[in-house]
Amino acid sequence: YMGGYAIFNLYGNYEFAKDWSIFGRWNNIFNKDYQLSYGYNTPGSNLFIGVRYAMK
């Protein structure tokens, strides 16, 4: 039996010019250990930051 779990993620996006934005995502903020399927662990806390260009 696998127990329940709760994870917390944070996402943000900021458009700093007409066609440009910066974004960030912090997954599993509290570094919770959990499994979606028995025997397969999930990633710990991780952070992604990027810049996006989209012609408008």
C-alpha distance matrix in Angstrom:
0.0 3.8 6.4 9.7 12.7 16.4 18.9 22.7 25.2 28.9 31.5 35.2 38.2 41.9 44.8 47.7 50.1 50.8 48.8 46.7 43.5 41.2 37.5 34.6 30.8 28.6 24.9 22.1 24.9 23.0 21.4 17.8 15.3 12.4 11.0 11.6 10.4 8.5 11.5 13.8 14.8 16.8 20.3 21.3 24.1 26.8 30.1 32.2 35.9 38.3 41.6 42.1 45.4 45.7 49.2 49.9
3.8 0.0 3.8 6.7 9.2 12.9 15.2 19.0 21.4 25.2 27.8 31.5 34.5 38.2 41.2 44.0 46.5 47.2 45.3 43.1 39.9 37.5 33.8 30.8 27.1 24.8 21.1 18.3 21.1 19.4 17.8 14.2 11.8 8.8 7.6 8.6 8.3 7.3 10.2 11.6 11.9 13.5 16.9 17.7 20.4 23.1 26.4 28.5 32.1 34.6 38.0 38.5 41.9 42.4 45.9 46.6
6.4 3.8 0.0 3.8 6.7 10.4 13.3 16.9 19.8 23.5 26.4 30.1 33.3 36.9 40.0 42.8 45.5 46.3 44.6 42.4 39.0 36.6 32.9 29.9 26.1 23.7 20.2 17.1 19.5 17.5 16.5 12.7 11.2 8.6 9.0 10.1 11.1 10.7 13.3 14.1 13.6 14.4 17.4 17.5 19.7 22.7 25.8 28.1 31.6 34.2 37.5 38.2 41.6 42.1 45.6 46.1
9.7 6.7 3.8 0.0 3.8 7.1 10.4 13.9 16.8 20.5 23.3 27.0 30.2 33.8 36.9 39.7 42.4 43.2 41.7 39.5 36.1 33.8 30.0 27.2 23.5 21.2 17.8 14.9 17.2 15.6 15.2 11.5 11.1 8.4 9.3 9.7 11.8 12.6 15.2 15.1 14.2 14.0 16.6 16.6 18.2 21.0 23.8 26.0 29.3 31.9 35.0 35.5 38.9 39.3 42.8 43.1
12.7 9.2 6.7 3.8 0.0 3.8 6.7 10.3 13.3 17.0 20.0 23.6 26.9 30.5 33.7 36.4 39.2 40.2 38.7 36.4 32.9 30.5 26.7 23.7 20.0 17.6 14.3 11.3 13.4 11.9 11.8 8.3 8.7 6.7 8.7 9.6 12.5 13.6 15.6 14.7 13.0 12.0 14.0 13.5 14.7 17.6 20.2 22.6 25.8 28.6 31.7 32.5 36.0 36.5 40.1 40.5
16.4 12.9 10.4 7.1 3.8 0.0 3.8 6.9 10.1 13.6 16.7 20.2 23.6 27.1 30.4 33.1 35.9 37.0 35.7 33.4 29.8 27.4 23.7 20.8 17.2 14.8 11.9 9.1 10.8 9.9 10.7 8.0 9.9 8.7 11.1 11.5 15.0 16.7 18.3 16.9 14.7 12.8 13.9 13.1 13.2 15.9 18.0 20.3 23.3 26.0 29.0 29.8 33.3 33.9 37.4 37.6
18.9 15.2 13.3 10.4 6.7 3.8 0.0 3.8 6.7 10.3 13.5 17.1 20.5 23.9 27.3 29.8 32.8 34.0 32.6 30.1 26.5 24.0 20.3 17.2 13.6 11.1 8.2 5.5 7.4 7.4 8.2 6.6 9.2 8.9 11.4 12.0 15.7 17.6 18.7 16.5 13.9 11.3 11.4 10.3 9.9 12.3 14.3 16.6 19.5 22.4 25.5 26.5 30.0 30.8 34.5 34.9
22.7 19.0 16.9 13.9 10.3 6.9 3.8 0.0 3.8 6.9 10.4 13.8 17.3 20.6 24.1 26.5 29.6 30.9 29.8 27.3 23.6 21.0 17.4 14.4 11.0 8.7 6.8 5.3 5.6 7.1 9.0 8.9 12.1 12.4 14.9 15.3 19.0 21.2 22.0 19.6 16.8 13.8 13.0 11.5 9.7 11.5 12.6 14.8 17.2 20.1 23.0 24.1 27.7 28.5 32.1 32.4
25.2 21.4 19.8 16.8 13.3 10.1 6.7 3.8 0.0 3.8 6.8 10.4 13.9 17.3 20.6 23.1 26.1 27.4 26.2 23.6 19.9 17.4 13.7 10.8 7.4 5.7 4.5 5.4 5.9 9.0 10.3 11.1 14.1 14.3 16.4 16.3 20.0 22.5 23.1 20.2 17.5 14.0 12.6 11.5 9.2 9.7 9.9 11.5 13.7 16.4 19.3 20.3 23.9 24.8 28.4 28.8
28.9 25.2 23.5 20.5 17.0 13.6 10.3 6.9 3.8 0.0 3.8 6.9 10.6 13.8 17.3 19.7 22.7 24.2 23.3 20.6 16.9 14.4 10.9 8.2 5.7 5.1 6.5 8.5 7.6 11.1 12.9 14.4 17.5 18.0 20.1 19.9 23.6 26.2 26.6 23.6 20.9 17.3 15.4 14.2 11.2 10.7 9.5 10.5 11.8 14.4 16.9 18.0 21.5 22.6 26.1 26.4
31.5 27.8 26.4 23.3 20.0 16.7 13.5 10.4 6.8 3.8 0.0 3.8 7.0 10.5 13.8 16.5 19.3 20.6 19.6 17.0 13.3 11.1 7.6 5.8 4.4 6.5 8.4 11.4 11.0 14.7 16.0 17.6 20.4 20.7 22.3 21.7 25.3 28.1 28.5 25.2 22.8 19.0 17.0 16.4 13.5 12.0 9.9 9.5 9.9 11.7 13.7 14.4 17.8 18.8 22.3 22.5
35.2 31.5 30.1 27.0 23.6 20.2 17.1 13.8 10.4 6.9 3.8 0.0 3.8 6.9 10.3 12.9 15.9 17.4 16.8 14.1 10.4 8.5 5.6 5.4 6.5 9.1 11.8 14.8 13.9 17.6 19.1 21.0 23.9 24.4 26.0 25.4 29.0 31.8 32.1 28.8 26.3 22.5 20.3 19.5 16.4 14.5 11.7 10.6 9.6 10.7 11.9 12.7 15.8 16.8 20.1 20.2
38.2 34.5 33.3 30.2 26.9 23.6 20.5 17.3 13.9 10.6 7.0 3.8 0.0 3.8 6.8 9.6 12.3 13.7 13.0 10.5 6.9 5.9 4.3 6.6 8.9 12.1 14.8 18.1 17.4 21.2 22.4 24.4 27.1 27.5 28.8 27.9 31.4 34.4 34.6 31.1 28.9 25.1 22.8 22.4 19.3 17.0 13.8 11.8 9.9 9.6 9.6 9.7 12.5 13.4 16.5 16.6
41.9 38.2 36.9 33.8 30.5 27.1 23.9 20.6 17.3 13.8 10.5 6.9 3.8 0.0 3.8 6.1 9.2 11.1 11.2 8.7 5.4 5.4 6.3 9.1 12.1 15.1 18.1 21.4 20.3 24.0 25.4 27.6 30.4 31.0 32.4 31.7 35.1 38.1 38.2 34.7 32.3 28.6 26.1 25.5 22.3 19.8 16.4 14.3 11.5 10.8 9.6 10.0 11.9 13.1 15.7 15.6
44.8 41.2 40.0 36.9 33.7 30.4 27.3 24.1 20.6 17.3 13.8 10.3 6.8 3.8 0.0 3.8 5.8 7.3 7.8 5.9 4.0 6.5 8.6 12.1 15.2 18.4 21.3 24.7 23.9 27.6 28.9 31.1 33.7 34.1 35.3 34.3 37.6 40.7 40.8 37.2 35.1 31.3 28.9 28.6 25.5 22.8 19.3 16.8 13.8 12.0 9.7 9.1 9.8 10.6 12.6 12.3
47.7 44.0 42.8 39.7 36.4 33.1 29.8 26.5 23.1 19.7 16.5 12.9 9.6 6.1 3.8 0.0 3.8 7.1 8.3 6.1 5.6 7.5 10.6 13.8 17.3 20.3 23.5 26.9 25.7 29.4 30.6 33.1 35.8 36.5 37.9 37.2 40.4 43.4 43.3 39.7 37.4 33.6 30.9 30.4 27.2 24.3 20.7 18.2 14.8 13.0 10.2 10.4 10.7 12.2 13.7 13.8
50.1 46.5 45.5 42.4 39.2 35.9 32.8 29.6 26.1 22.7 19.3 15.9 12.3 9.2 5.8 3.8 0.0 3.8 5.6 5.0 6.9 9.9 13.1 16.6 20.1 23.3 26.4 29.8 29.0 32.7 33.7 36.2 38.7 39.2 40.3 39.4 42.5 45.6 45.5 41.8 39.7 36.0 33.4 33.2 30.1 27.1 23.5 20.6 17.2 14.8 11.4 10.7 9.6 10.5 11.0 11.1
50.8 47.2 46.3 43.2 40.2 37.0 34.0 30.9 27.4 24.2 20.6 17.4 13.7 11.1 7.3 7.1 3.8 0.0 3.8 5.9 8.4 12.0 14.8 18.5 21.6 25.2 27.8 31.4 30.9 34.6 35.6 37.8 40.2 40.4 41.2 39.9 43.0 46.2 46.3 42.6 40.8 37.1 34.7 34.8 32.0 29.0 25.5 22.4 19.3 16.5 13.1 11.2 9.2 8.8 8.3 7.6
48.8 45.3 44.6 41.7 38.7 35.7 32.6 29.8 26.2 23.3 19.6 16.8 13.0 11.2 7.8 8.3 5.6 3.8 0.0 3.8 7.0 10.6 13.3 17.1 20.0 23.7 26.1 29.8 29.7 33.5 34.1 36.2 38.4 38.5 39.0 37.6 40.5 43.8 43.7 40.0 38.3 34.7 32.4 32.8 30.2 27.0 23.6 20.3 17.3 14.1 10.6 8.2 5.6 5.2 5.5 6.3
46.7 43.1 42.4 39.5 36.4 33.4 30.1 27.3 23.6 20.6 17.0 14.1 10.5 8.7 5.9 6.1 5.0 5.9 3.8 0.0 3.8 7.1 10.2 13.8 17.1 20.6 23.3 26.9 26.6 30.4 31.0 33.3 35.5 35.9 36.6 35.6 38.5 41.6 41.4 37.6 35.8 32.2 29.6 29.8 27.0 23.8 20.3 17.0 13.8 10.8 7.2 5.7 4.7 6.6 8.5 9.8
43.5 39.9 39.0 36.1 32.9 29.8 26.5 23.6 19.9 16.9 13.3 10.4 6.9 5.4 4.0 5.6 6.9 8.4 7.0 3.8 0.0 3.8 6.6 10.3 13.6 17.0 19.8 23.4 23.0 26.7 27.5 29.8 32.2 32.6 33.6 32.6 35.7 38.8 38.6 34.9 32.9 29.2 26.6 26.6 23.7 20.6 17.1 14.1 11.0 8.5 5.8 5.2 6.7 8.5 11.2 12.1
41.2 37.5 36.6 33.8 30.5 27.4 24.0 21.0 17.4 14.4 11.1 8.5 5.9 5.4 6.5 7.5 9.9 12.0 10.6 7.1 3.8 0.0 3.8 7.1 10.6 13.9 16.9 20.5 19.8 23.5 24.2 26.7 29.1 29.8 31.0 30.4 33.6 36.4 36.1 32.4 30.1 26.5 23.6 23.4 20.4 17.3 13.7 10.8 7.5 5.8 4.4 6.1 8.9 11.4 14.5 15.8
37.5 33.8 32.9 30.0 26.7 23.7 20.3 17.4 13.7 10.9 7.6 5.6 4.3 6.3 8.6 10.6 13.1 14.8 13.3 10.2 6.6 3.8 0.0 3.8 7.0 10.4 13.3 16.9 16.4 20.2 20.9 23.2 25.6 26.2 27.4 26.8 30.0 32.9 32.7 29.1 26.8 23.0 20.4 20.1 17.2 14.3 10.8 8.2 5.8 5.4 6.3 7.6 11.1 13.0 16.5 17.6
34.6 30.8 29.9 27.2 23.7 20.8 17.2 14.4 10.8 8.2 5.8 5.4 6.6 9.1 12.1 13.8 16.6 18.5 17.1 13.8 10.3 7.1 3.8 0.0 3.8 6.8 9.9 13.4 12.8 16.6 17.2 19.7 22.1 23.0 24.4 24.2 27.5 30.1 29.8 26.3 23.7 20.0 17.2 16.6 13.5 10.8 7.3 5.5 4.3 6.4 8.9 10.8 14.5 16.5 20.1 21.2
30.8 27.1 26.1 23.5 20.0 17.2 13.6 11.0 7.4 5.7 4.4 6.5 8.9 12.1 15.2 17.3 20.1 21.6 20.0 17.1 13.6 10.6 7.0 3.8 0.0 3.8 6.3 9.9 9.9 13.7 14.1 16.3 18.7 19.3 20.8 20.5 23.9 26.5 26.4 22.9 20.4 16.6 14.0 13.5 10.6 8.3 5.8 5.2 6.5 9.1 12.0 13.5 17.2 18.8 22.5 23.5
28.6 24.8 23.7 21.2 17.6 14.8 11.1 8.7 5.7 5.1 6.5 9.1 12.1 15.1 18.4 20.3 23.3 25.2 23.7 20.6 17.0 13.9 10.4 6.8 3.8 0.0 3.8 6.7 6.2 10.0 10.5 12.9 15.5 16.7 18.6 19.0 22.4 24.7 24.4 21.2 18.2 14.6 11.9 10.6 7.3 5.8 4.5 6.5 8.7 12.0 15.3 17.1 20.9 22.6 26.3 27.3
24.9 21.1 20.2 17.8 14.3 11.9 8.2 6.8 4.5 6.5 8.4 11.8 14.8 18.1 21.3 23.5 26.4 27.8 26.1 23.3 19.8 16.9 13.3 9.9 6.3 3.8 0.0 3.8 5.5 8.7 8.4 10.1 12.4 13.1 14.9 15.2 18.6 20.9 20.8 17.7 14.8 11.1 8.9 8.0 5.6 5.4 6.4 8.4 11.5 14.5 17.9 19.3 23.0 24.4 28.2 29.2
22.1 18.3 17.1 14.9 11.3 9.1 5.5 5.3 5.4 8.5 11.4 14.8 18.1 21.4 24.7 26.9 29.8 31.4 29.8 26.9 23.4 20.5 16.9 13.4 9.9 6.7 3.8 0.0 3.8 5.6 5.2 6.4 9.1 10.2 12.7 13.7 17.1 19.0 19.0 16.3 13.1 9.8 8.2 6.4 4.7 6.9 9.1 11.9 15.0 18.2 21.6 23.1 26.8 28.2 31.9 32.8
24.9 21.1 19.5 17.2 13.4 10.8 7.4 5.6 5.9 7.6 11.0 13.9 17.4 20.3 23.9 25.7 29.0 30.9 29.7 26.6 23.0 19.8 16.4 12.8 9.9 6.2 5.5 3.8 0.0 3.8 5.6 7.9 11.3 13.1 16.0 17.3 20.7 22.3 22.2 19.7 16.3 13.3 11.2 8.5 5.6 7.7 8.9 12.2 14.7 18.1 21.4 23.3 27.1 28.7 32.4 33.1
23.0 19.4 17.5 15.6 11.9 9.9 7.4 7.1 9.0 11.1 14.7 17.6 21.2 24.0 27.6 29.4 32.7 34.6 33.5 30.4 26.7 23.5 20.2 16.6 13.7 10.0 8.7 5.6 3.8 0.0 3.8 5.6 9.2 11.6 15.1 17.0 20.2 21.3 21.2 19.2 15.7 13.4 11.8 8.6 6.9 10.1 12.1 15.6 18.2 21.8 25.1 27.1 30.8 32.5 36.2 36.9
21.4 17.8 16.5 15.2 11.8 10.7 8.2 9.0 10.3 12.9 16.0 19.1 22.4 25.4 28.9 30.6 33.7 35.6 34.1 31.0 27.5 24.2 20.9 17.2 14.1 10.5 8.4 5.2 5.6 3.8 0.0 3.8 6.5 9.4 12.6 14.9 17.8 18.6 18.1 16.0 12.3 10.2 8.5 5.1 4.7 8.5 11.4 14.9 18.1 21.5 25.1 27.1 30.9 32.6 36.4 37.5
17.8 14.2 12.7 11.5 8.3 8.0 6.6 8.9 11.1 14.4 17.6 21.0 24.4 27.6 31.1 33.1 36.2 37.8 36.2 33.3 29.8 26.7 23.2 19.7 16.3 12.9 10.1 6.4 7.9 5.6 3.8 0.0 3.8 6.2 9.9 12.4 15.2 15.9 15.9 14.2 10.9 9.3 9.1 6.8 7.7 11.4 14.5 17.6 20.9 24.2 27.7 29.3 33.1 34.5 38.2 39.1
15.3 11.8 11.2 11.1 8.7 9.9 9.2 12.1 14.1 17.5 20.4 23.9 27.1 30.4 33.7 35.8 38.7 40.2 38.4 35.5 32.2 29.1 25.6 22.1 18.7 15.5 12.4 9.1 11.3 9.2 6.5 3.8 0.0 3.8 7.2 10.4 12.6 12.7 12.3 11.1 7.7 7.3 8.2 7.0 9.5 12.9 16.4 19.4 22.9 26.0 29.6 31.1 34.8 36.2 40.0 41.1
12.4 8.8 8.6 8.4 6.7 8.7 8.9 12.4 14.3 18.0 20.7 24.4 27.5 31.0 34.1 36.5 39.2 40.4 38.5 35.9 32.6 29.8 26.2 23.0 19.3 16.7 13.1 10.2 13.1 11.6 9.4 6.2 3.8 0.0 3.8 6.8 9.2 9.7 10.3 9.1 6.6 6.4 8.8 9.0 11.6 14.5 17.9 20.4 24.0 26.8 30.3 31.3 34.9 35.9 39.6 40.6
11.0 7.6 9.0 9.3 8.7 11.1 11.4 14.9 16.4 20.1 22.3 26.0 28.8 32.4 35.3 37.9 40.3 41.2 39.0 36.6 33.6 31.0 27.4 24.4 20.8 18.6 14.9 12.7 16.0 15.1 12.6 9.9 7.2 3.8 0.0 3.8 5.4 6.4 7.3 6.0 5.1 5.9 9.5 11.0 14.0 16.2 19.6 21.5 25.2 27.7 31.1 31.8 35.2 36.0 39.7 40.8
11.6 8.6 10.1 9.7 9.6 11.5 12.0 15.3 16.3 19.9 21.7 25.4 27.9 31.7 34.3 37.2 39.4 39.9 37.6 35.6 32.6 30.4 26.8 24.2 20.5 19.0 15.2 13.7 17.3 17.0 14.9 12.4 10.4 6.8 3.8 0.0 3.8 6.9 8.8 7.0 7.4 7.3 10.9 13.1 15.6 17.3 20.2 21.6 25.2 27.2 30.4 30.7 33.9 34.4 37.9 38.8
10.4 8.3 11.1 11.8 12.5 15.0 15.7 19.0 20.0 23.6 25.3 29.0 31.4 35.1 37.6 40.4 42.5 43.0 40.5 38.5 35.7 33.6 30.0 27.5 23.9 22.4 18.6 17.1 20.7 20.2 17.8 15.2 12.6 9.2 5.4 3.8 0.0 3.8 6.3 5.6 7.8 9.2 13.0 15.5 18.5 20.0 23.2 24.5 28.1 30.0 33.2 33.5 36.6 37.0 40.5 41.6
8.5 7.3 10.7 12.6 13.6 16.7 17.6 21.2 22.5 26.2 28.1 31.8 34.4 38.1 40.7 43.4 45.6 46.2 43.8 41.6 38.8 36.4 32.9 30.1 26.5 24.7 20.9 19.0 22.3 21.3 18.6 15.9 12.7 9.7 6.4 6.9 3.8 0.0 3.8 5.7 8.1 10.7 14.5 16.5 19.9 21.8 25.2 26.9 30.6 32.7 36.1 36.5 39.8 40.4 43.9 45.1
11.5 10.2 13.3 15.2 15.6 18.3 18.7 22.0 23.1 26.6 28.5 32.1 34.6 38.2 40.8 43.3 45.5 46.3 43.7 41.4 38.6 36.1 32.7 29.8 26.4 24.4 20.8 19.0 22.2 21.2 18.1 15.9 12.3 10.3 7.3 8.8 6.3 3.8 0.0 3.8 6.4 9.8 13.2 15.3 19.0 20.8 24.3 26.0 29.8 31.9 35.4 36.2 39.4 40.3 43.9 45.4
13.8 11.6 14.1 15.1 14.7 16.9 16.5 19.6 20.2 23.6 25.2 28.8 31.1 34.7 37.2 39.7 41.8 42.6 40.0 37.6 34.9 32.4 29.1 26.3 22.9 21.2 17.7 16.3 19.7 19.2 16.0 14.2 11.1 9.1 6.0 7.0 5.6 5.7 3.8 0.0 3.8 6.6 10.0 12.7 16.2 17.5 20.9 22.4 26.2 28.2 31.6 32.4 35.6 36.5 40.1 41.7
14.8 11.9 13.6 14.2 13.0 14.7 13.9 16.8 17.5 20.9 22.8 26.3 28.9 32.3 35.1 37.4 39.7 40.8 38.3 35.8 32.9 30.1 26.8 23.7 20.4 18.2 14.8 13.1 16.3 15.7 12.3 10.9 7.7 6.6 5.1 7.4 7.8 8.1 6.4 3.8 0.0 3.8 6.8 9.0 12.6 14.4 18.0 19.9 23.7 26.1 29.6 30.7 34.1 35.3 39.0 40.5
16.8 13.5 14.4 14.0 12.0 12.8 11.3 13.8 14.0 17.3 19.0 22.5 25.1 28.6 31.3 33.6 36.0 37.1 34.7 32.2 29.2 26.5 23.0 20.0 16.6 14.6 11.1 9.8 13.3 13.4 10.2 9.3 7.3 6.4 5.9 7.3 9.2 10.7 9.8 6.6 3.8 0.0 3.8 6.6 9.7 11.2 14.6 16.4 20.2 22.6 26.1 27.1 30.6 31.8 35.5 37.0
20.3 16.9 17.4 16.6 14.0 13.9 11.4 13.0 12.6 15.4 17.0 20.3 22.8 26.1 28.9 30.9 33.4 34.7 32.4 29.6 26.6 23.6 20.4 17.2 14.0 11.9 8.9 8.2 11.2 11.8 8.5 9.1 8.2 8.8 9.5 10.9 13.0 14.5 13.2 10.0 6.8 3.8 0.0 3.8 6.6 7.6 11.1 13.2 16.9 19.6 23.2 24.6 28.2 29.8 33.5 35.1
21.3 17.7 17.5 16.6 13.5 13.1 10.3 11.5 11.5 14.2 16.4 19.5 22.4 25.5 28.6 30.4 33.2 34.8 32.8 29.8 26.6 23.4 20.1 16.6 13.5 10.6 8.0 6.4 8.5 8.6 5.1 6.8 7.0 9.0 11.0 13.1 15.5 16.5 15.3 12.7 9.0 6.6 3.8 0.0 3.8 6.3 10.1 13.0 16.6 19.7 23.4 25.2 29.0 30.7 34.6 36.0
24.1 20.4 19.7 18.2 14.7 13.2 9.9 9.7 9.2 11.2 13.5 16.4 19.3 22.3 25.5 27.2 30.1 32.0 30.2 27.0 23.7 20.4 17.2 13.5 10.6 7.3 5.6 4.7 5.6 6.9 4.7 7.7 9.5 11.6 14.0 15.6 18.5 19.9 19.0 16.2 12.6 9.7 6.6 3.8 0.0 3.8 7.1 10.5 13.8 17.2 20.9 22.9 26.7 28.6 32.4 33.8
26.8 23.1 22.7 21.0 17.6 15.9 12.3 11.5 9.7 10.7 12.0 14.5 17.0 19.8 22.8 24.3 27.1 29.0 27.0 23.8 20.6 17.3 14.3 10.8 8.3 5.8 5.4 6.9 7.7 10.1 8.5 11.4 12.9 14.5 16.2 17.3 20.0 21.8 20.8 17.5 14.4 11.2 7.6 6.3 3.8 0.0 3.8 6.9 10.3 13.6 17.3 19.5 23.2 25.3 29.1 30.7
30.1 26.4 25.8 23.8 20.2 18.0 14.3 12.6 9.9 9.5 9.9 11.7 13.8 16.4 19.3 20.7 23.5 25.5 23.6 20.3 17.1 13.7 10.8 7.3 5.8 4.5 6.4 9.1 8.9 12.1 11.4 14.5 16.4 17.9 19.6 20.2 23.2 25.2 24.3 20.9 18.0 14.6 11.1 10.1 7.1 3.8 0.0 3.8 6.7 10.3 13.9 16.3 20.1 22.4 26.1 27.7
32.2 28.5 28.1 26.0 22.6 20.3 16.6 14.8 11.5 10.5 9.5 10.6 11.8 14.3 16.8 18.2 20.6 22.4 20.3 17.0 14.1 10.8 8.2 5.5 5.2 6.5 8.4 11.9 12.2 15.6 14.9 17.6 19.4 20.4 21.5 21.6 24.5 26.9 26.0 22.4 19.9 16.4 13.2 13.0 10.5 6.9 3.8 0.0 3.8 6.7 10.5 12.7 16.4 18.8 22.5 24.3
35.9 32.1 31.6 29.3 25.8 23.3 19.5 17.2 13.7 11.8 9.9 9.6 9.9 11.5 13.8 14.8 17.2 19.3 17.3 13.8 11.0 7.5 5.8 4.3 6.5 8.7 11.5 15.0 14.7 18.2 18.1 20.9 22.9 24.0 25.2 25.2 28.1 30.6 29.8 26.2 23.7 20.2 16.9 16.6 13.8 10.3 6.7 3.8 0.0 3.8 7.3 10.1 13.8 16.5 20.1 21.9
38.3 34.6 34.2 31.9 28.6 26.0 22.4 20.1 16.4 14.4 11.7 10.7 9.6 10.8 12.0 13.0 14.8 16.5 14.1 10.8 8.5 5.8 5.4 6.4 9.1 12.0 14.5 18.2 18.1 21.8 21.5 24.2 26.0 26.8 27.7 27.2 30.0 32.7 31.9 28.2 26.1 22.6 19.6 19.7 17.2 13.6 10.3 6.7 3.8 0.0 3.8 6.6 10.2 13.1 16.6 18.7
41.6 38.0 37.5 35.0 31.7 29.0 25.5 23.0 19.3 16.9 13.7 11.9 9.6 9.6 9.7 10.2 11.4 13.1 10.6 7.2 5.8 4.4 6.3 8.9 12.0 15.3 17.9 21.6 21.4 25.1 25.1 27.7 29.6 30.3 31.1 30.4 33.2 36.1 35.4 31.6 29.6 26.1 23.2 23.4 20.9 17.3 13.9 10.5 7.3 3.8 0.0 3.8 6.9 10.1 13.4 15.6
42.1 38.5 38.2 35.5 32.5 29.8 26.5 24.1 20.3 18.0 14.4 12.7 9.7 10.0 9.1 10.4 10.7 11.2 8.2 5.7 5.2 6.1 7.6 10.8 13.5 17.1 19.3 23.1 23.3 27.1 27.1 29.3 31.1 31.3 31.8 30.7 33.5 36.5 36.2 32.4 30.7 27.1 24.6 25.2 22.9 19.5 16.3 12.7 10.1 6.6 3.8 0.0 3.8 6.5 10.1 12.3
45.4 41.9 41.6 38.9 36.0 33.3 30.0 27.7 23.9 21.5 17.8 15.8 12.5 11.9 9.8 10.7 9.6 9.2 5.6 4.7 6.7 8.9 11.1 14.5 17.2 20.9 23.0 26.8 27.1 30.8 30.9 33.1 34.8 34.9 35.2 33.9 36.6 39.8 39.4 35.6 34.1 30.6 28.2 29.0 26.7 23.2 20.1 16.4 13.8 10.2 6.9 3.8 0.0 3.8 6.7 9.5
45.7 42.4 42.1 39.3 36.5 33.9 30.8 28.5 24.8 22.6 18.8 16.8 13.4 13.1 10.6 12.2 10.5 8.8 5.2 6.6 8.5 11.4 13.0 16.5 18.8 22.6 24.4 28.2 28.7 32.5 32.6 34.5 36.2 35.9 36.0 34.4 37.0 40.4 40.3 36.5 35.3 31.8 29.8 30.7 28.6 25.3 22.4 18.8 16.5 13.1 10.1 6.5 3.8 0.0 3.8 6.2
49.2 45.9 45.6 42.8 40.1 37.4 34.5 32.1 28.4 26.1 22.3 20.1 16.5 15.7 12.6 13.7 11.0 8.3 5.5 8.5 11.2 14.5 16.5 20.1 22.5 26.3 28.2 31.9 32.4 36.2 36.4 38.2 40.0 39.6 39.7 37.9 40.5 43.9 43.9 40.1 39.0 35.5 33.5 34.6 32.4 29.1 26.1 22.5 20.1 16.6 13.4 10.1 6.7 3.8 0.0 3.8
49.9 46.6 46.1 43.1 40.5 37.6 34.9 32.4 28.8 26.4 22.5 20.2 16.6 15.6 12.3 13.8 11.1 7.6 6.3 9.8 12.1 15.8 17.6 21.2 23.5 27.3 29.2 32.8 33.1 36.9 37.5 39.1 41.1 40.6 40.8 38.8 41.6 45.1 45.4 41.7 40.5 37.0 35.1 36.0 33.8 30.7 27.7 24.3 21.9 18.7 15.6 12.3 9.5 6.2 3.8 0.0
